[in-house]
Amino acid sequence: MPALPELQELERLIQLGKNHLEVNVTCEVKVRHKTFPVYQLALGNPDPQLPAIGFFGGIHGLERIGTQVLLSYLRGLLSQLVWDKSLQALLQQVRLVFMPLVNPGGMWRSTRANPNGVDLMRNAPVDAHGKVPFLLGGHRLSPRLPWYRGAIDADMEIENQALCKVVREQLLNRQFSMAIDCHSGFGLVDRVWFPHAHSEHPIAHLADILRLEELFQETHPHHRYLFEPQSLQYKTHGDIWDYLYLHHQKLATENASNTVGTPNTFLPLTLEMGSWLWVKKNPRQLFSRHGMFNPTAEHRLHRVLRRHASWLDFLVRASCGYQNWLSTGPQRCRLQERAVARWYR
């Protein structure tokens, strides 16, 4: 059986960063007679009083570019850390957590779903409000069809259980945290999606999303990202980030009496890279399952890897300096009103 290049690169990076990385195998996925580890890597200061950001990719096995973007970014960080004193100082103030390849079994099989035929982004115990697109919104008809949620009485898939464990232990217990999940396959532009996917109801942290977008516009005025709630495009059942955001909100409510100062904040984001643009430039990619979701031309792949590095670096720095831009009081209320008017007319 052929090797999995992304997993090989990840293990090379583990060796490269062995003096800086904390490495855990969160679970193992078996496909026939092969076993694939699902790695979690951590970098920076583990102090739970400090902010953190999680980087996730490879949830859909066909979308290899998400994993490749994160591996490229991680390689750059580890190489830069050897000599860059400013980066060394930055990592004393923030925690970085990586799960670059959540679904190695699906990637090895070149399928969107995991080896059980379950779409990990339709697998969480969250039901959408109202109608969802047929099949696309998640279903329980058959694992032979795409976007299968899994059996109604089944636990979440082992990959999702591992992801949730990492998020709960590494992100949700902090005063501020973010997550960025890298995907491809929707539209002609790169989108930054945020919850909800199951509902058109605005989230409690909508003001913070708007402020983050404004901050990015101020520092990178020529970017081409479109920020929007996923429900603006379509609603789905079982979104894992909706599930984790709702879980965080429940924890925040339970602990509200103990909260002092700025409310606990968790901002889960999804980078949805516009693969239709790659297909538009090279229509022959339509004849390949891999080509429909990933840039196949080498120069285009390199361009994608370069372009998103600045976005990921911005998120690290925004997480580290969250106290300098996160709004409170009347300003936050005004931001929330503006955000609702923009995205939920």
C-alpha positions, -999 to 999 in steps of 0.1 A, spaced: 0 0 0 13 35 -8 24 57 21 5 89 31 28 118 22 11 143 46 16 119 75 52 114 66 58 151 65 41 155 99 64 129 114 94 146 99 83 179 115 79 161 148 116 151 145 126 186 134 108 202 164 116 176 190 132 202 213 101 225 212 71 203 205 49 184 229 35 154 209 6 131 217 -12 104 197 -49 112 205 -62 80 188 -54 54 162 -74 48 131 -74 13 115 -80 8 77 -77 -28 67 -43 -39 80 -29 -4 83 -30 18 114 -27 56 113 -20 78 143 -39 110 149 -13 134 163 -17 164 185 12 188 187 16 217 211 41 246 210 45 276 233 37 284 269 13 258 286 2 282 313 -37 280 313 -39 317 322 -25 325 287 -44 326 254 -43 297 230 -51 290 193 -57 256 177 -50 247 141 -70 218 126 -69 202 92 -76 171 72 -111 165 86 -122 157 51 -98 132 35 -102 146 0 -92 181 11 -55 176 14 -46 212 9 -59 221 44 -33 197 60 -6 209 36 -12 246 45 -8 238 82 23 216 77 39 243 56 31 269 83 44 246 111 76 239 92 82 277 89 76 282 126 100 255 137 127 267 113 122 303 124 122 294 161 159 284 159 171 320 153 142 344 158 142 360 192 110 378 186 92 345 179 107 329 209 94 358 230 60 356 214 56 319 222 62 327 259 28 345 258 6 321 238 -1 284 233 -3 269 199 -20 235 194 -19 216 161 -40 187 148 -31 189 111 -44 155 100 -76 146 119 -88 120 93 -58 101 80 -79 71 71 -101 91 48 -71 109 33 -54 75 26 -86 62 10 -91 95 -9 -126 100 5 -143 129 22 -156 106 50 -136 86 75 -131 48 69 -165 42 84 -182 63 57 -191 91 82 -186 128 74 -168 141 104 -184 176 98 -219 161 100 -213 138 129 -218 159 161 -250 157 181 -265 190 168 -296 191 147 -303 221 124 -332 244 129 -355 241 99 -347 226 65 -313 217 52 -302 209 17 -309 174 7 -279 151 14 -255 181 17 -270 192 50 -263 158 65 -284 126 65 -287 91 81 -297 72 49 -265 53 42 -227 55 46 -225 48 8 -238 84 2 -217 115 9 -224 137 40 -236 107 61 -240 117 97 -237 82 113 -263 61 131 -287 81 153 -278 61 184 -240 59 178 -213 79 196 -193 104 177 -165 89 155 -132 83 173 -115 111 153 -142 136 165 -139 124 200 -102 130 199 -107 165 184 -132 174 211 -109 162 239 -81 183 226 -103 214 223 -117 209 258 -84 204 274 -63 229 255 -86 257 245 -119 259 263 -104 263 298 -87 296 289 -98 332 291 -94 335 254 -89 310 226 -94 306 189 -96 276 165 -90 276 128 -101 246 107 -87 245 72 -109 231 44 -114 236 6 -141 232 -19 -166 260 -19 -168 290 -43 -144 312 -61 -131 331 -31 -115 321 2 -141 323 30 -137 326 68 -168 309 82 -179 311 118 -209 295 137 -236 288 134 -240 262 107 -271 247 122 -290 279 128 -294 314 114 -294 328 150 -264 352 156 -238 339 181 -230 357 213 -195 365 201 -205 381 168 -190 415 179 -156 398 185 -157 382 150 -164 416 134 -136 433 154 -112 405 144 -121 411 107 -116 448 111 -83 442 127 -72 420 98 -84 446 73 -63 473 91 -32 452 91 -36 434 58 -57 458 37 -53 438 4 -65 405 17 -92 386 -3 -110 367 25 -148 369 29 -160 367 65 -195 353 70 -215 328 91 -218 294 74 -256 295 76 -255 324 51 -246 298 25 -264 267 37 -273 250 70 -261 216 81 -267 190 108 -239 178 130 -213 206 126 -185 198 151 -176 235 157 -212 244 164 -212 216 189 -180 228 206 -191 264 206 -224 255 222 -205 234 247 -183 264 255 -214 286 259 -229 261 284 -197 261 304 -196 299 304 -231 301 317 -224 276 344 -193 295 355 -208 330 350 -208 337 387 -171 331 389 -161 352 359 -141 383 366 -134 410 340 -135 401 303 -159 372 296 -144 339 286 -141 339 248 -138 310 223 -139 319 186 -140 288 162 -133 298 126 -132 277 94 -110 286 64 -129 275 34 -105 278 5 -123 284 -28 -113 254 -49 -136 265 -78 -110 291 -87 -84 263 -92 -109 244 -114 -117 275 -133 -81 280 -142 -76 243 -151 -110 227 -160 -93 193 -165 -91 190 -127 -129 182 -128 -120 148 -140 -101 140 -108 -116 137 -73 -83 151 -59 -84 180 -85 -118 192 -75 -106 201 -40 -69 208 -43 -46 228 -66 -27 203 -88 -3 226 -106 29 229 -85 32 267 -89 -4 271 -78 1 249 -48 31 269 -37 11 302 -41 -17 288 -19 8 277 8 24 312 8 -8 332 8 -24 316 39 7 318 60 1 355 67 -35 348 78 -23 320 102 4 343 116 -21 371 121 -43 347 142 -14 338 164 -6 374 171 -43 384 175 -47 356 201 -16 367 219 -27 404 221 -65 398 225 -67 421 255 -57 450 233 -85 446 207 -113 426 223 -141 451 230 -162 454 261 -191 475 274 -210 499 251 -184 495 223 -191 458 222 -228 464 221 -224 487 191 -202 462 173 -228 435 179 -255 457 164 -234 464 134 -225 428 129 -262 417 131 -271 444 106 -244 432 82 -248 394 84 -284 390 95 -305 416 78 
